[in-house]
C-alpha cells in the first residue's frame, strides 16, 4: 500500500527543476557522491538500500534514491525529494522510493532535527554482526569508536510498518550509529560526509570482528578503562567524522588522485 501511495504521488509530481539553491545542490552532490563511494567499495545490495540527506533550506524535505536504481546510477539530478509525510515534492514521472526506506529515513529526519543525513546499508559484515548476540565487540581500534556508543534495534521484519518508526527512533536515541538486528547498519550525521565516514569505519569494524572470530583463537579485549579512553580520543582529539576525509574521497571518486598521486 505504501509503494502504491508513493507511486500515485509521483505520477502527479512536477518534473525535477533544472535549478536548485546552493545548499540543496551541495546536498545533492554530496549524497550522489556517497552512492558512488559505496558502489565503488562494493557495499551495495542491488536496489534495496538507501541513503538520504535533509535539504538545509527546506528542513522538512529530504533527498533519497529513486526506487529501482542501483547505486552507480544515482546522480545529483535524479535524486528524489520527499517530505516527512511521504509526498514526492520533486521527481520525474514514475519515480517512487523504497517504502522501507521511507519508513526508516522519515522516522529519523522527523525525530532528529540535528541529523542532516542518514545511511542504511546491508553489508556482509554488518549483517553478520547484526546476527551475533553480543553485537559489536571492543576488540579493534576501529570498533572502540563505538564503545558504549552504539544503539541496537530488534528485528521486526521488513520495515513496511510505519508504526515501527517510533520504536526505531527510540532505540537510536542520541546515538550516531545503530545496528539493526538481523538486518544491517545505520549511521547518521550532521551531513553526508559524517554519516558516510562513520558507515565506512563501522563496516570495517564489523569485518575485522568476523575475521578475528574466524581465526578460532581467543580474543584479546582491552580493559574497560582503555576502551573508554580510546572512545573519548575519537570524540575529543579529532574533528567529527568526515571533516578530514571527505574532500580526499571526492577527489578519489572524481579520478583526480589515485594510488600513485595526482593524475
QUIGIQUI-V224837 format. One record per pair of residues at least 4 apart in sequence whose C-alpha atoms are under 8 Angstrom apart, sorted by sequence separation. I is the first residue (numbers start at 1). GAP is how many residues later the second one is. D is the distance in whole Angstrom. If there is no record, write none. Layout:
i: (I	I)
gap: (GAP	GAP)
d: (D	D)
This chain:
i: (1	2	3	4	5	6	7	8	9	20	21	22	23	24	25	26	27	28	29	30	31	32	33	34	35	36	37	38	39	45	54	55	65	69	70	74	75	82	83	91	97	98	99	100	101	102	103	104	105	106	107	108	109	122	123	124	125	126	127	128	131	139	140	141	143	145	146	161	163	164	165	166	167	168	169	172	179	180	189	190	191	192	193	194	195	196	197	198	199	200	201	202	203	204	205	206	207	208	209	210	211	212	213	222	223	224	225	226	227	228	229	230	231	232	233	234	235	239	241	242	245	246	247	248	249	250	251	252	257	258	20	38	39	44	54	55	69	74	82	83	97	102	122	130	138	139	159	172	179	180	189	190	222	232	233	235	239	251	252	257	258	38	54	55	82	83	109	129	137	138	172	179	180	188	189	213	251	252	256	257	54	55	81	82	108	109	129	136	178	179	188	212	256	54	55	66	80	81	82	88	156	177	178	187	255	53	54	65	80	81	138	177	178	187	52	53	80	81	108	177	52	53	80	176	177	187	52	66	79	176	187	51	52	65	66	78	105	176	186	50	51	65	66	78	185	50	64	65	80	153	35	63	64	80	86	63	64	80	63	64	153	48	62	63	152	153	176	31	47	61	62	86	151	152	31	47	61	62	85	151	177	31	47	61	62	84	151	47	60	61	46	47	60	151	28	46	84	150	153	155	27	84	149	150	151	152	153	154	155	27	44	150	151	152	153	154	155	27	61	67	149	150	151	152	153	154	155	66	67	150	152	66	67	24	66	67	23	24	39	65	66	23	24	38	39	64	23	28	36	35	36	35	36	35	32	32	198	32	135	197	198	31	197	29	194	195	196	28	29	32	194	195	28	193	194	197	28	130	193	194	197	48	60	130	131	193	25	28	50	130	131	49	130	131	52	126	130	193	127	128	130	54	104	127	130	103	127	103	108	127	100	101	103	107	111	126	127	100	103	107	126	142	143	56	99	100	142	16	54	55	99	103	104	107	108	122	123	16	54	103	107	122	123	142	143	53	54	121	122	142	143	53	104	120	121	52	53	120	121	140	51	52	120	51	52	119	120	51	118	119	140	50	51	118	119	136	140	50	118	136	139	49	50	117	118	49	116	117	137	17	49	115	116	117	136	16	115	116	117	118	13	14	15	16	115	116	117	13	14	15	16	45	114	115	116	119	126	10	13	14	15	44	45	118	119	126	129	9	10	13	14	15	43	44	45	117	125	128	9	13	14	43	44	6	13	43	119	123	126	129	139	147	6	10	12	125	126	129	139	147	6	10	11	125	128	139	10	11	138	139	144	10	11	138	144	147	10	125	145	146	10	144	145	7	144	7	7	138	141	145	6	6	3	6	3	3	3	2	53	53	2	34	34	31	30	34	30	27	37	37	33	36	33)
gap: (4	4	4	4	4	4	4	4	4	4	4	4	4	4	4	4	4	4	4	4	4	4	4	4	4	4	4	4	4	4	4	4	4	4	4	4	4	4	4	4	4	4	4	4	4	4	4	4	4	4	4	4	4	4	4	4	4	4	4	4	4	4	4	4	4	4	4	4	4	4	4	4	4	4	4	4	4	4	4	4	4	4	4	4	4	4	4	4	4	4	4	4	4	4	4	4	4	4	4	4	4	4	4	4	4	4	4	4	4	4	4	4	4	4	4	4	4	4	4	4	4	4	4	4	4	4	4	4	4	4	5	5	5	5	5	5	5	5	5	5	5	5	5	5	5	5	5	5	5	5	5	5	5	5	5	5	5	5	5	5	5	6	6	6	6	6	6	6	6	6	6	6	6	6	6	6	6	6	6	6	7	7	7	7	7	7	7	7	7	7	7	7	7	8	8	8	8	8	8	8	8	8	8	8	8	9	9	9	9	9	9	9	9	9	10	10	10	10	10	10	11	11	11	11	11	11	12	12	12	12	12	13	13	13	13	13	13	13	13	14	14	14	14	14	14	15	15	15	15	15	16	16	16	16	16	17	17	17	18	18	18	19	19	19	19	19	19	20	20	20	20	20	20	20	21	21	21	21	21	21	21	22	22	22	22	22	22	23	23	23	24	24	24	24	25	25	25	25	25	25	26	26	26	26	26	26	26	26	26	27	27	27	27	27	27	27	27	28	28	28	28	28	28	28	28	28	28	29	29	29	29	30	30	31	31	31	32	32	32	32	32	33	33	33	33	33	34	35	35	36	36	37	38	39	42	43	43	44	44	44	44	45	45	46	46	46	46	47	47	47	47	47	48	48	48	48	49	49	49	49	49	50	50	50	50	50	51	51	51	51	51	52	52	52	53	53	53	53	54	54	54	55	55	55	55	56	56	57	57	57	58	58	58	58	58	58	58	59	59	59	59	59	59	60	60	60	60	61	61	61	61	61	61	61	61	61	61	62	62	62	62	62	62	62	62	63	63	63	63	63	63	64	64	64	64	65	65	65	65	65	66	66	66	67	67	67	67	68	68	68	68	69	69	69	69	69	69	70	70	70	70	71	71	71	71	72	72	72	72	73	73	73	73	73	73	74	74	74	74	74	75	75	75	75	75	75	75	76	76	76	76	76	76	76	76	76	76	77	77	77	77	77	77	77	77	77	77	78	78	78	78	78	78	78	78	78	78	78	79	79	79	79	79	80	80	80	80	80	80	80	80	80	81	81	81	81	81	81	81	81	82	82	82	82	82	82	83	83	83	83	83	84	84	84	84	84	85	85	85	85	86	86	86	87	87	88	89	89	89	89	90	91	93	93	94	95	96	97	138	139	158	158	159	161	162	162	163	165	212	216	217	217	220)
d: (6	6	6	6	6	6	6	7	6	6	6	6	6	6	6	6	6	6	6	6	7	6	6	6	6	6	6	6	6	6	8	5	7	6	7	6	6	6	5	6	7	6	6	6	6	6	6	7	6	6	6	6	6	7	6	6	6	6	6	7	8	7	6	7	7	8	6	8	8	6	6	6	6	6	6	8	8	5	8	6	7	6	6	6	6	6	6	6	6	6	6	6	6	6	6	6	6	6	6	6	7	8	7	6	6	6	6	6	6	6	6	6	7	6	5	6	8	6	8	5	6	6	6	6	6	6	6	6	5	6	6	5	6	7	6	8	7	7	6	7	7	8	6	6	6	7	7	7	6	6	5	7	6	8	7	7	7	5	5	4	7	7	8	6	4	7	6	6	7	5	6	5	7	7	4	8	6	6	6	6	6	6	6	5	8	8	7	7	6	6	5	7	5	4	7	8	7	5	7	8	8	8	5	5	7	5	6	7	8	5	6	6	6	8	6	5	6	6	8	4	5	7	5	6	6	7	5	7	7	5	6	6	7	8	6	7	7	6	7	7	7	5	6	8	8	7	6	6	8	6	8	6	5	8	7	5	7	8	5	8	6	8	6	6	6	8	8	7	7	6	6	8	6	7	7	6	6	6	8	5	8	7	6	4	8	5	8	5	6	6	6	7	6	6	8	8	8	6	7	7	6	7	7	7	6	5	6	6	5	7	7	5	4	5	5	5	6	7	8	7	8	6	6	6	6	8	7	6	5	7	7	6	4	6	5	5	7	7	6	7	7	6	7	8	6	7	7	7	6	5	6	7	8	7	6	5	6	5	8	6	8	7	6	8	7	8	7	8	5	8	5	8	5	7	4	8	7	6	5	7	8	7	8	6	6	7	7	7	6	5	5	7	5	8	7	8	6	6	8	8	6	7	7	6	8	6	6	7	8	5	7	8	7	5	7	5	7	5	6	7	6	7	7	8	8	5	8	8	8	8	6	8	7	8	6	7	7	8	5	6	6	5	8	7	5	6	6	6	7	5	8	4	8	7	6	6	7	6	7	7	7	5	4	6	7	6	7	4	7	5	8	6	6	6	6	8	8	6	4	7	7	6	7	6	7	5	7	5	7	8	7	6	6	6	8	5	5	5	5	8	6	8	7	5	5	5	5	6	6	6	6	8	6	7	7	6	8	8	6	7	5	7	6	6	7	6	6	6	6	6	7	7	7	7	8	6	6	8	6	7	8	8	7	7	7	6	7	7	6	8	7	6	7	7	8	5	7	7	7	7	7	7	6	5	8	5	6	6	7	7	6	6	8	7	8	6	6	7	7	7	6	6	5	7	6	7	5	7	8	6	6	7	7	8	8	7	6	6	7	7	8	7	8	6	6	7	7	8	8	7	7	7	8)
